[in-house]
Amino acid sequence: MSEKKMAKVFYADLWGLRKDKYKSLSKNDIQATKWKKLKPAPPYYFFIPKDFALQAEYEKFWKVTDIFKEWSFGITTSRDDFVTAIKKDELTYKIRIFTGHLPDEMVRQSLKLKDTGTWKLAEARQNVKDLKLEDKIYYYSYRPFDIRLICYESSLIERDRKEIMRHILNKENFALNLTRRLRDPIWKHIYLTSLITDKTLLSSKDNSYFFPLYIYPIMLKNQLFDEEQYRTKRTPNFKSEFLLAIKESLGKEPAPEEIFSYIYAILYSPTYRKRYEEFLKIDFPRVPLPANRQVFQKLSKLGQELIDLHLLKHPALSSTEISFPRSGSNKVEKVSYEEKTKKVHINKDQHFANVLKDIWEYRIGAYQVMEKYLKDRKGRKLSLDEINHYLKVAKAIRLTIKTQEKVDKAY
């Protein structure tokens, strides 16, 4: 379509209370409104104001889908309450009901399951009747710092994504998790997992995509490899064009883990997120090539620190300033934060102590991590492992914030 035929687009908005909006609308009309003329541009043609002054700069970067060869959505269960659980005994109990001898209708009511256009309870029960589903229970990256259990069986799950998840299921590997488009207000939608992963890992609104570091070969039925041999046959999940570009930038090709860590550091830079916030809302993120070897090495090292923190493997997590000082029921009844005393209350008698405000408010994706972990356990008693896990996560977030500051200095 030629420029002469393009329609003229104008924009205005009105913020405030509803009564004030009604008042303004009663006094003004289309002629009195202060309109802003827009110039919708390809490829998105937005009908709202957007600051794309940095578009030419940003588009020189490498989009993650041009960096990685294989990627896909995370797992879609469509029935989390059935196929996932916090405790293994809870999941095995549900599985035994499903595979037992009760009539379909009783199973449906007991497990609160519904037939859909793509899934029928009776058909699924028939498909799994000869399977030992307890052998298909795996650890599952459900939300940031919240690992659960899943019965990973295709007949029970809407989209198992086995074509991509096979590279991480029982493998030595990890993956980036990112969003493409954003309905949440601010882009903080990146996290790392080393397990099969849920597609709502980062947001209930925006699907999470899964980018593994390594690609493993398909094992044929009669092939025999020990674990070490199998690991040596894996290949980095990077496109050759990107590897060539980063080699030209640095003079040599870095190790796959170094590249992965560099990408992770860049996407955790607060300056990067702020500078390119308009673009991060509308498509997959892009990653700049490193300016030189020194900058690359600094950022790669900091990215590895973030990876170790997010996998809770960093040696600094062996001790923490956060505490859980009082004994009691350990039951999560009402979660609240008291800024003045730095306490996170779980009931009227018990709390986590010395939790700084920036740790309490820290978000990964759409989730306020410290709050969500507890609220998802409302009505449950925290185990000793869960209490220790929460203390470790608080320390990991505190160190993440500090590492992000270091990333910004290097970036």
Buried (B, 14 or more C-beta within 10 A) or exposed (E): EEEEEEEEBEEEEEEEEEEEEEEEEEEEEEEEEEEEEBEEEEEEEBEEEBEEEEEEEBEEBBBBBBBBBEBBBBBBBBBBEBBBBBEEEEBBEBBEBBBEEBEBEEBBEEBEBEEEEEBEBEEBBEBBEEEEBEEBBBBBBBBBBBBBBBBBBEBBBBBBBBEBBBBBEEBBBBBBBBBBEBEBEEBBBBBBBBBBBBBBBBBEEBBBBBBBBBBBEEEEEEEEEEEEEBBEEBEBBBBEEBBEBBEEBBEEBBEBBBBBBBBBBBBBBBEBBEBBBBBBBEBBBBBBBBEEEEBBBBBBBBBBBBBBBBBBEBEEBEEBEBBBEEEEEBBBEEBEBEEEEBBBBBBEEBBBBBBBEEBBBBBBBBBBBBBBBBEBBEEBEBEEEBBEBBBBBBBBBBBBBEBBEBBBEBB
